[in-house]
Amino acid sequence: MSQEIKVSVKNLFKVFGPHPKKAMGLLEQGLDKEAIFEKIETTIGVQNASFEIYTGEIFVIMGLSGSGKSTMVRMINRLIEPTAGQVFIDGEDIVSMSNDELVKMRRKKMSMVFQSFALMPHMTVLQNAAFGLEMDGIDKLTREARALQALEQVGLEAWAGSMPNELSGGMQQRVGLARGLAVDPDILLMDEAFSALDPLIRTEMQDELLKLQAKAKRTIVFISHDLDEAMRIGDRIAIMEGGKVVQVGTPEEILQNPADDYVRAFFRGVDPTNILTAGDIATDTQVTIIITDGKNPRAALQRLIKNDRDYAYVIDSNRIFKGIVSTDSLRDLIDSPDQPQLIANAYLDDVVPAHANDSMQDILPEVASHSWPLPVLKDDKEYVGVVSKNLFLRTLHRSEQEDSTAATA
Amino acid sequence: MRIFNFDEQLIPLDEWVQTAVDWTVLNYRDFFQVIKVPVELSLEALEWFFATLPPFVVIMLFALAAWRYTGKRVTVFTVLSFLLVGYLGLWDDTMTTLSMVICSVLFCAIAGIPLGIMAGRSDRFEMFLRPFLDAMQTTPAFVYLIPVVMLFSIGTVSGILATIVFALPPIIRLTSLGIRQVHPELVEAALAFGATPWQVLRKVQFPLAMPSVMAGLNQTIMMALSMVVIAALIGAGGLGNPVVQGLNTLEIGLATIGGLSIVLLAMVLDRITQGISQK
């Protein structure tokens, strides 16, 4: 993924209530959220948030209710006016934009999907999907054609003439998604977009979103209070607590190195085998044999014996995985001189390598059913390393230990 | 205690008002006569329209509206009511009253809907407006009838102006309520998609406030009808006349058929406008 910065949030604050200036002063003096509320009945919504969102990623902002995540996302399109700080979109500070510039930016660059769907009850599904384009002054024919395309993307073109209240919740949110997609935005803000849906539909919508994202990369800012959802769809996650951003990172990074007890508590009860992938835990400590014309089975056997290993992983000069040989298979080959003495003839059968993106859960059967450590490959069959039974169990054990320390903390 | 000495009048507000009204009448009567003109012209056009149309056509128009927006029962009721009013010999008065009601409701809508929208979008404006609306609805009509006559002279137009004062508040209040009842997330969604404040109003708030606006219009029509008799006291024509005349000469029968016709007209207009607002 390119690391081009799309949205950059710098020292952003939002204070709700009667005395925002006073509250900012108290914050500088080092008072915390609760103390300030007790003193002047003013709520700190977001406190000194800074992070960057890269082009084309799904960035999940996660936190419990009241953590300031909804306020945060509304400051990205300035539905809520920040008290202090800056939000840069493609390098432009939207906090200092005039109203006209802001309207233009909302029309051209971003759209939003809401938890409550927020469809216009007096408009048809098609008119709803075309809403953003209508605001932009695009003529009826063009906008309805584009809205219909967006509805096709979410599979609702047959419902174009219906009213929103004739649709189920899941379908209504598809219309909400189509409305967001129709304007072809760079940035899609999704505020708990799937939280109001029942779990089955929610998973379906997440898959739908990932499918759409695979077709056309957009920068998606996704607000969620649901860790499973964040893990499932997020390229990176920002965790918010009490208005502060406590940690930003990939799901694996956060799971393996939680910044504090709050984050750790969040992840307690998360099954690590769902989140850690084969690529995350694979190690490259096994004997590898680079296959060349000169290498014969005898030399390979020698290396294995010298390293005191039973299996060797055969790769070519580009690290492309070829197969696994064992001391036994090499010996068998050497003992039958009528066979051509090529390493390729000593490859073990039924080796099914794992993909680096497979979860630990996916690879468990393969790891468990063979005596050799499971090879892990990237997309182009490039060799990453192996996952042995030992390593697999050690990883499980470590996350359990973390859980129990978090529980006692 | 001097403060609680209520035996003599300390604040001669009555005299001040008297002086103010006298002074306004003396200096600005011409100005108020000009204000009358648009009302006068609209009323004349409406009266001409209903007087020229044959009764059969008028009944058909109302029956059609009732048929389109309500059901069979209201349609039958509408036709029977108009026939009865005609057989009672009050057709012309009914048409005059109808013109007056439509004329005053028209001006109430022209002034009231924009004021209601402004009140719906601004708490401060609503706060400012509220005491005036309270005063307009509760001040007994007889109190402002005299200054109205002094400024606008007697006649049907003065009757309409007094009616507008009384019938304006509901449409303002209900328009404001309708705007306020639009879900904030819909407004937020519109803004998120780059709507200007004007677009928010035109595409989201006003269409969604429409049922409430129509309910306000319905209330305004009802209140306009209830002013018919009072307007007759200052020389307005229409169905108020037989009632006032009946009261003056103790002809109970005459007052009754006038009153009955007003009620029937009110019911017909109420059912039809309610039907429209529910569509």
Chai-1 contact restraints between the chains, C-beta under 6 A:
chainA,res_idxA,chainB,res_idxB,connection_type,confidence,min_distance_angstrom,max_distance_angstrom,comment,restraint_id
A,N77,B,A192,contact,1.0,0.0,6.0,A-B,restraint_1
A,L79,B,E188,contact,1.0,0.0,6.0,A-B,restraint_2
A,V103,B,G194,contact,1.0,0.0,6.0,A-B,restraint_3
A,V103,B,T196,contact,1.0,0.0,6.0,A-B,restraint_4
A,R106,B,G194,contact,1.0,0.0,6.0,A-B,restraint_5
A,R107,B,G194,contact,1.0,0.0,6.0,A-B,restraint_6
A,M112,B,A192,contact,1.0,0.0,6.0,A-B,restraint_7
A,F114,B,E185,contact,1.0,0.0,6.0,A-B,restraint_8
A,S116,B,E185,contact,1.0,0.0,6.0,A-B,restraint_9
A,A118,B,E185,contact,1.0,0.0,6.0,A-B,restraint_10
A,A118,B,L186,contact,1.0,0.0,6.0,A-B,restraint_11
A,A118,B,A189,contact,1.0,0.0,6.0,A-B,restraint_12
A,H122,B,P207,contact,1.0,0.0,6.0,A-B,restraint_13
A,H122,B,L208,contact,1.0,0.0,6.0,A-B,restraint_14
A,F131,B,F193,contact,1.0,0.0,6.0,A-B,restraint_15
A,G132,B,F193,contact,1.0,0.0,6.0,A-B,restraint_16
A,M135,B,F193,contact,1.0,0.0,6.0,A-B,restraint_17
A,M135,B,G194,contact,1.0,0.0,6.0,A-B,restraint_18
A,M135,B,A195,contact,1.0,0.0,6.0,A-B,restraint_19
A,M135,B,Q199,contact,1.0,0.0,6.0,A-B,restraint_20
